[in-house]
């Protein structure tokens, strides 16, 4: 089982709080090497479970990052 780092938890809780209490599109800004793929996967899982039928799009400009994100999504789900 994967255990989040404290800042990953904070970012995810802030995103969840935003989505539950406000309108708009939240952004998580995080530097290289902090586990953004994990945060993306966990946020996508939470959103699709909390709001069934919701579609999520993840975009990036580098094939390797798409593959990395996909692997983390499979791991989290």
TIFI-450806 format. One record per atom (N, C-alpha, C, CB): atom name; residue in one letter; residue number from 1; x, y, z. Coordinates in pm, 1 decimal, always signed. Glycine has a CB too. Layout:
BEGIN
NODE kolvo tivex vexfi        x        y        z
NODE    CA     A   NUM        X        Y        Z
...
//
This chain:
BEGIN
NODE kolvo tivex vexfi        x        y        z
NODE     N     X     1    +83.5   -118.8     +0.0
NODE    CA     X     1     +0.0     +0.0     +0.0
NODE     C     X     1    +87.5   +124.4     +0.0
NODE    CB     X     1    -94.7     +0.2   +121.1
NODE     N     X     2    +40.7   +226.0    -68.3
NODE    CA     X     2   +114.7   +350.9    -80.5
NODE     C     X     2    +75.4   +447.1    +30.2
NODE    CB     X     2    +90.5   +414.7   -217.4
NODE     N     X     3   +172.6   +515.4    +88.4
NODE    CA     X     3   +144.9   +616.3   +190.7
NODE     C     X     3   +189.1   +753.0   +138.8
NODE    CB     X     3   +217.3   +581.7   +324.8
NODE     N     X     4    +94.3   +846.2   +138.4
NODE    CA     X     4   +123.4   +980.9    +89.1
NODE     C     X     4   +221.2  +1054.1   +178.5
NODE    CB     X     4     -4.2  +1061.2    +77.1
NODE     N     X     5   +291.9  +1148.3   +117.7
NODE    CA     X     5   +370.8  +1243.5   +193.6
NODE     C     X     5   +275.3  +1351.9   +242.2
NODE    CB     X     5   +488.3  +1303.5   +107.6
NODE     N     X     6   +314.3  +1425.7   +346.9
NODE    CA     X     6   +224.4  +1524.2   +407.5
NODE     C     X     6   +177.2  +1628.8   +307.5
NODE    CB     X     6   +293.1  +1592.7   +523.9
NODE     N     X     7   +264.3  +1673.7   +219.0
NODE    CA     X     7   +225.8  +1779.1   +124.8
NODE     C     X     7   +133.6  +1725.6    +15.4
NODE    CB     X     7   +350.3  +1841.8    +62.0
NODE     N     X     8   +143.1  +1595.6    -14.9
NODE    CA     X     8    +49.2  +1535.7   -109.3
NODE     C     X     8    -90.1  +1532.6    -47.0
NODE    CB     X     8    +94.6  +1392.7   -149.6
NODE     N     X     9    -96.8  +1492.9    +80.1
NODE    CA     X     9   -225.5  +1493.4   +151.3
NODE     C     X     9   -285.2  +1633.6   +155.1
NODE    CB     X     9   -208.2  +1439.7   +294.7
NODE     N     X    10   -203.9  +1733.3   +186.2
NODE    CA     X    10   -252.7  +1871.2   +193.2
NODE     C     X    10   -306.6  +1917.0    +58.3
NODE    CB     X    10   -140.9  +1965.3   +239.8
NODE     N     X    11   -235.4  +1886.9    -48.4
NODE    CA     X    11   -280.3  +1926.6   -182.2
NODE     C     X    11   -411.6  +1857.5   -217.9
NODE    CB     X    11   -172.8  +1893.5   -287.4
NODE     N     X    12   -423.2  +1730.5   -187.3
NODE    CA     X    12   -546.1  +1656.3   -218.1
NODE     C     X    12   -663.0  +1704.6   -134.2
NODE    CB     X    12   -525.1  +1507.0   -195.9
NODE     N     X    13   -639.7  +1729.6     -5.9
NODE    CA     X    13   -747.5  +1780.1    +80.5
NODE     C     X    13   -792.8  +1918.8    +35.7
NODE    CB     X    13   -701.2  +1784.8   +227.6
NODE     N     X    14   -699.1  +2003.4     -3.6
NODE    CA     X    14   -734.1  +2137.1    -52.8
NODE     C     X    14   -815.5  +2127.0   -182.0
NODE    CB     X    14   -606.4  +2221.7    -76.3
NODE     N     X    15   -778.6  +2034.2   -269.0
NODE    CA     X    15   -852.4  +2014.6   -393.8
NODE     C     X    15   -993.0  +1963.9   -366.3
NODE    CB     X    15   -778.4  +1916.9   -485.3
NODE     N     X    16  -1004.4  +1865.8   -277.3
NODE    CA     X    16  -1135.8  +1813.4   -240.8
NODE     C     X    16  -1222.3  +1923.3   -179.4
NODE    CB     X    16  -1121.5  +1695.5   -142.6
NODE     N     X    17  -1164.8  +2000.4    -89.3
NODE    CA     X    17  -1236.1  +2110.0    -24.2
NODE     C     X    17  -1285.7  +2210.7   -127.4
NODE    CB     X    17  -1145.8  +2179.4    +78.8
NODE     N     X    18  -1200.1  +2244.9   -221.5
NODE    CA     X    18  -1237.4  +2337.6   -327.3
NODE     C     X    18  -1355.8  +2284.1   -406.8
NODE    CB     X    18  -1118.7  +2363.4   -420.0
NODE     N     X    19  -1347.2  +2159.2   -449.9
NODE    CA     X    19  -1451.7  +2100.9   -533.5
NODE     C     X    19  -1584.1  +2086.0   -459.9
NODE    CB     X    19  -1407.2  +1966.5   -584.9
NODE     N     X    20  -1577.8  +2062.7   -329.9
NODE    CA     X    20  -1700.2  +2046.8   -251.6
NODE     C     X    20  -1764.9  +2180.4   -216.3
NODE    CB     X    20  -1670.4  +1970.0   -124.9
NODE     N     X    21  -1687.0  +2288.0   -211.0
NODE    CA     X    21  -1738.0  +2414.3   -158.7
NODE     C     X    21  -1736.6  +2532.3   -255.9
NODE    CB     X    21  -1660.2  +2450.7    -40.4
NODE     N     X    22  -1677.7  +2516.5   -372.7
NODE    CA     X    22  -1666.4  +2627.9   -465.5
NODE     C     X    22  -1694.6  +2581.2   -607.4
NODE    CB     X    22  -1527.4  +2691.7   -456.6
NODE     N     X    23  -1708.4  +2676.8   -696.5
NODE    CA     X    23  -1722.5  +2646.0   -838.3
NODE     C     X    23  -1594.0  +2686.3   -907.3
NODE    CB     X    23  -1845.9  +2718.6   -901.4
NODE     N     X    24  -1556.7  +2609.8  -1007.4
NODE    CA     X    24  -1436.5  +2643.1  -1082.2
NODE     C     X    24  -1350.4  +2521.2  -1104.1
NODE    CB     X    24  -1357.5  +2750.0  -1010.8
NODE     N     X    25  -1228.1  +2547.9  -1140.6
NODE    CA     X    25  -1134.5  +2441.7  -1174.9
NODE     C     X    25  -1007.8  +2459.1  -1092.1
NODE    CB     X    25  -1102.1  +2442.5  -1327.1
NODE     N     X    26   -985.7  +2371.0   -995.1
NODE    CA     X    26   -866.9  +2386.0   -910.0
NODE     C     X    26   -738.7  +2349.5   -984.5
NODE    CB     X    26   -880.4  +2299.0   -784.9
NODE     N     X    27   -630.1  +2407.5   -939.4
NODE    CA     X    27   -497.9  +2377.2   -995.1
NODE     C     X    27   -405.9  +2341.7   -879.0
NODE    CB     X    27   -440.5  +2498.6  -1078.3
NODE     N     X    28   -332.2  +2232.5   -895.1
NODE    CA     X    28   -228.0  +2197.3   -799.3
NODE     C     X    28    -95.2  +2226.8   -867.4
NODE    CB     X    28   -238.1  +2045.8   -753.3
NODE     N     X    29    -20.7  +2321.3   -813.4
NODE    CA     X    29   +111.8  +2353.3   -865.7
NODE     C     X    29   +216.0  +2288.1   -775.9
NODE    CB     X    29   +133.9  +2507.8   -874.3
NODE     N     X    30   +299.6  +2204.2   -832.9
NODE    CA     X    30   +398.3  +2131.1   -753.6
NODE     C     X    30   +527.5  +2116.0   -833.6
NODE    CB     X    30   +343.3  +1991.8   -711.6
NODE     N     X    31   +641.6  +2127.5   -766.8
NODE    CA     X    31   +769.8  +2117.8   -838.0
NODE     C     X    31   +803.9  +1973.7   -878.4
NODE    CB     X    31   +881.8  +2174.3   -750.9
NODE     N     X    32   +907.9  +1960.5   -955.2
NODE    CA     X    32   +956.2  +1831.0  -1001.4
NODE     C     X    32   +992.7  +1741.5   -882.9
NODE    CB     X    32  +1077.5  +1849.0  -1094.1
NODE     N     X    33   +952.9  +1615.2   -892.2
NODE    CA     X    33   +996.3  +1516.0   -794.9
NODE     C     X    33   +912.6  +1503.4   -668.8
NODE    CB     X    33  +1131.8  +1545.8   -756.2
NODE     N     X    34   +793.5  +1564.7   -667.0
NODE    CA     X    34   +713.2  +1557.7   -544.7
NODE     C     X    34   +598.2  +1457.5   -554.0
NODE    CB     X    34   +658.0  +1694.2   -512.2
NODE     N     X    35   +590.1  +1384.4   -662.9
NODE    CA     X    35   +487.1  +1281.7   -674.5
NODE     C     X    35   +356.9  +1332.0   -734.2
NODE    CB     X    35   +459.9  +1223.2   -540.6
NODE     N     X    36   +368.0  +1414.9   -836.2
NODE    CA     X    36   +247.5  +1467.1   -900.6
NODE     C     X    36   +164.4  +1355.9   -963.4
NODE    CB     X    36   +284.9  +1569.9  -1006.6
NODE     N     X    37   +228.3  +1254.6  -1017.4
NODE    CA     X    37   +153.0  +1144.2  -1078.8
NODE     C     X    37    +64.1  +1075.6   -976.7
NODE    CB     X    37   +248.6  +1042.1  -1141.9
NODE     N     X    38   +114.5  +1059.0   -857.1
NODE    CA     X    38    +34.8  +1000.5   -748.5
NODE     C     X    38    -82.4  +1091.6   -713.8
NODE    CB     X    38   +122.4   +976.1   -623.3
NODE     N     X    39    -54.6  +1221.7   -702.5
NODE    CA     X    39   -161.7  +1316.4   -669.0
NODE     C     X    39   -268.2  +1320.1   -778.0
NODE    CB     X    39   -104.1  +1457.0   -647.6
NODE     N     X    40   -225.3  +1315.1   -904.0
NODE    CA     X    40   -319.9  +1312.8  -1015.3
NODE     C     X    40   -408.0  +1189.0  -1006.5
NODE    CB     X    40   -245.5  +1316.4  -1150.4
NODE     N     X    41   -346.6  +1073.9   -987.2
NODE    CA     X    41   -421.3   +948.2   -980.0
NODE     C     X    41   -520.5   +949.0   -864.0
NODE    CB     X    41   -325.1   +829.9   -965.7
NODE     N     X    42   -477.3   +995.5   -747.8
NODE    CA     X    42   -566.7   +997.4   -632.0
NODE     C     X    42   -679.4  +1098.1   -649.4
NODE    CB     X    42   -488.4  +1029.3   -505.5
NODE     N     X    43   -648.1  +1213.3   -706.6
NODE    CA     X    43   -752.0  +1313.7   -730.8
NODE     C     X    43   -854.4  +1261.8   -831.0
NODE    CB     X    43   -689.6  +1445.0   -781.6
NODE     N     X    44   -807.0  +1196.9   -937.8
NODE    CA     X    44   -898.2  +1141.0  -1037.4
NODE     C     X    44   -988.0  +1034.0   -976.0
NODE    CB     X    44   -819.2  +1082.3  -1154.9
NODE     N     X    45   -930.7   +950.3   -892.5
NODE    CA     X    45  -1010.1   +845.5   -828.5
NODE     C     X    45  -1116.7   +906.2   -738.5
NODE    CB     X    45   -919.9   +751.4   -747.6
NODE     N     X    46  -1077.6  +1004.6   -657.1
NODE    CA     X    46  -1173.6  +1067.9   -565.9
NODE     C     X    46  -1286.4  +1136.3   -643.1
NODE    CB     X    46  -1102.4  +1170.1   -475.8
NODE     N     X    47  -1250.6  +1211.7   -746.7
NODE    CA     X    47  -1351.1  +1284.4   -824.5
NODE     C     X    47  -1449.7  +1188.5   -889.4
NODE    CB     X    47  -1284.0  +1370.8   -931.5
NODE     N     X    48  -1401.1  +1082.8   -950.4
NODE    CA     X    48  -1491.1   +990.8  -1020.6
NODE     C     X    48  -1576.0   +908.1   -924.0
NODE    CB     X    48  -1410.7   +897.9  -1110.4
NODE     N     X    49  -1527.4   +886.5   -802.4
NODE    CA     X    49  -1608.4   +816.2   -703.2
NODE     C     X    49  -1709.1   +909.7   -636.0
NODE    CB     X    49  -1518.4   +752.2   -597.6
NODE     N     X    50  -1670.9  +1034.2   -616.2
NODE    CA     X    50  -1757.8  +1131.3   -549.9
NODE     C     X    50  -1865.6  +1182.4   -644.3
NODE    CB     X    50  -1675.7  +1248.4   -496.3
NODE     N     X    51  -1830.6  +1199.0   -769.7
NODE    CA     X    51  -1922.3  +1249.1   -871.9
NODE     C     X    51  -1932.0  +1146.8   -985.2
NODE    CB     X    51  -1875.2  +1387.7   -926.3
NODE     N     X    52  -2008.3  +1038.0   -964.1
NODE    CA     X    52  -2018.4   +933.7  -1067.2
NODE     C     X    52  -2061.5   +993.0  -1201.3
NODE    CB     X    52  -2117.9   +824.4  -1023.5
NODE     N     X    53  -2002.7   +942.2  -1306.2
NODE    CA     X    53  -2032.8   +990.0  -1440.2
NODE     C     X    53  -1942.6  +1104.1  -1485.1
NODE    CB     X    53  -2175.2  +1033.6  -1447.0
NODE     N     X    54  -1862.0  +1154.6  -1393.0
NODE    CA     X    54  -1770.6  +1262.5  -1427.4
NODE     C     X    54  -1659.5  +1209.3  -1517.2
NODE    CB     X    54  -1711.5  +1327.0  -1300.2
NODE     N     X    55  -1622.4  +1287.7  -1613.5
NODE    CA     X    55  -1510.2  +1253.0  -1700.7
NODE     C     X    55  -1392.2  +1341.4  -1664.2
NODE    CB     X    55  -1547.8  +1269.4  -1851.6
NODE     N     X    56  -1275.6  +1283.4  -1667.3
NODE    CA     X    56  -1153.2  +1356.3  -1633.4
NODE     C     X    56  -1057.9  +1346.4  -1751.2
NODE    CB     X    56  -1087.2  +1300.1  -1503.0
NODE     N     X    57   -996.7  +1458.0  -1784.4
NODE    CA     X    57   -896.7  +1460.7  -1890.2
NODE     C     X    57   -762.9  +1498.8  -1829.9
NODE    CB     X    57   -936.6  +1559.1  -2003.0
NODE     N     X    58   -661.6  +1423.1  -1861.3
NODE    CA     X    58   -526.8  +1453.2  -1816.1
NODE     C     X    58   -442.7  +1477.2  -1940.8
NODE    CB     X    58   -467.5  +1337.3  -1727.2
NODE     N     X    59   -382.6  +1595.0  -1947.7
NODE    CA     X    59   -304.8  +1630.9  -2065.9
NODE     C     X    59   -160.0  +1657.6  -2027.4
NODE    CB     X    59   -365.3  +1754.0  -2135.7
NODE     N     X    60    -70.8  +1617.5  -2113.7
NODE    CA     X    60    +69.7  +1651.7  -2099.1
NODE     C     X    60   +134.4  +1648.2  -2236.9
NODE    CB     X    60   +141.8  +1554.6  -2000.6
NODE     N     X    61   +249.4  +1705.4  -2246.7
NODE    CA     X    61   +315.0  +1718.9  -2376.6
NODE     C     X    61   +427.9  +1617.8  -2399.7
NODE    CB     X    61   +369.6  +1858.0  -2390.4
NODE     N     X    62   +447.8  +1527.1  -2305.3
NODE    CA     X    62   +560.0  +1432.3  -2315.1
NODE     C     X    62   +507.3  +1289.4  -2299.4
NODE    CB     X    62   +668.9  +1463.0  -2206.6
NODE     N     X    63   +537.9  +1204.4  -2395.6
NODE    CA     X    63   +490.1  +1066.0  -2394.4
NODE     C     X    63   +530.3   +992.5  -2266.1
NODE    CB     X    63   +544.4   +991.1  -2516.0
NODE     N     X    64   +652.5  +1013.4  -2219.8
NODE    CA     X    64   +701.2   +945.0  -2100.3
NODE     C     X    64   +618.5   +982.7  -1977.1
NODE    CB     X    64   +849.1   +978.3  -2076.8
NODE     N     X    65   +575.1  +1107.4  -1970.0
NODE    CA     X    65   +492.0  +1149.4  -1856.7
NODE     C     X    65   +353.1  +1088.0  -1863.2
NODE    CB     X    65   +481.1  +1301.3  -1852.7
NODE     N     X    66   +300.5  +1073.8  -1982.3
NODE    CA     X    66   +170.8  +1007.3  -1998.9
NODE     C     X    66   +181.2   +863.2  -1950.4
NODE    CB     X    66   +124.2  +1011.9  -2147.4
NODE     N     X    67   +288.2   +795.0  -1989.4
NODE    CA     X    67   +308.0   +656.5  -1946.1
NODE     C     X    67   +324.6   +648.3  -1794.9
NODE    CB     X    67   +430.2   +595.6  -2015.6
NODE     N     X    68   +400.8   +740.6  -1737.3
NODE    CA     X    68   +422.6   +742.6  -1592.6
NODE     C     X    68   +290.3   +766.0  -1519.7
NODE    CB     X    68   +525.5   +851.9  -1554.5
NODE     N     X    69   +211.8   +863.4  -1566.8
NODE    CA     X    69    +82.7   +891.0  -1504.0
NODE     C     X    69     -9.7   +770.0  -1514.3
NODE    CB     X    69    +16.7  +1013.8  -1568.5
NODE     N     X    70    -10.4   +705.0  -1630.0
NODE    CA     X    70    -95.0   +587.4  -1649.9
NODE     C     X    70    -57.7   +475.9  -1552.6
NODE    CB     X    70    -83.7   +537.3  -1794.4
NODE     N     X    71    +70.5   +453.4  -1532.6
NODE    CA     X    71   +114.8   +350.5  -1437.7
NODE     C     X    71    +68.4   +381.8  -1295.9
NODE    CB     X    71   +267.4   +337.5  -1440.7
NODE     N     X    72    +75.1   +507.9  -1257.0
NODE    CA     X    72    +31.0   +546.6  -1121.6
NODE     C     X    72   -120.2   +532.4  -1108.5
NODE    CB     X    72    +73.6   +692.1  -1089.5
NODE     N     X    73   -193.7   +566.0  -1213.8
NODE    CA     X    73   -339.9   +550.0  -1210.2
NODE     C     X    73   -375.4   +402.4  -1191.1
NODE    CB     X    73   -405.0   +605.3  -1340.9
NODE     N     X    74   -307.9   +314.0  -1264.0
NODE    CA     X    74   -333.5   +169.6  -1247.3
NODE     C     X    74   -298.2   +125.2  -1105.4
NODE    CB     X    74   -252.0    +87.0  -1350.8
NODE     N     X    75   -190.0   +179.2  -1048.5
NODE    CA     X    75   -147.9   +142.5   -913.8
NODE     C     X    75   -251.4   +186.9   -809.2
NODE    CB     X    75    -10.6   +204.5   -882.6
NODE     N     X    76   -299.7   +309.3   -822.0
NODE    CA     X    76   -395.6   +363.8   -724.2
NODE     C     X    76   -529.9   +295.7   -734.3
NODE    CB     X    76   -413.0   +513.7   -743.9
NODE     N     X    77   -574.8   +264.5   -857.2
NODE    CA     X    77   -701.8   +198.0   -873.8
NODE     C     X    77   -683.9    +49.4   -856.2
NODE    CB     X    77   -762.3   +229.3  -1009.7
//
